[in-house]
Amino acid sequence: MRAIVFPNPSAQTINVSFISNTASTGEAEITNIAGQHVTAETLHVTEGENRKAFNVAQLATGLYFMKIKAGNEESVLHFSVQH
């Protein structure tokens, strides 16, 4: 799965764009730099291009990872929050 996150860094909202080979229910999980779970959200994935906005305003300044899983596809992105 190819995925990108923008803008990076962000203070309010990040957008994730990814391409999936199949339609499925997926999950986006955010962890901090220490690997601690921060939040997760269910995704409704369509075949082809998908876009999703995530509010990161409540996250502390720092580096985070987002794992996107859909079917048997997976991608890990990194992004930073700066207030």
Secondary structure, DSSP 8 states (H G I E B T S, - for coil): -EEEEESSSBSSEEEEEEEESS-EEEEEEEEETT--EEEEEEEEE-SEEEEEEEE-TTS-SEEEEEEEEETTEEEEEEEEE--
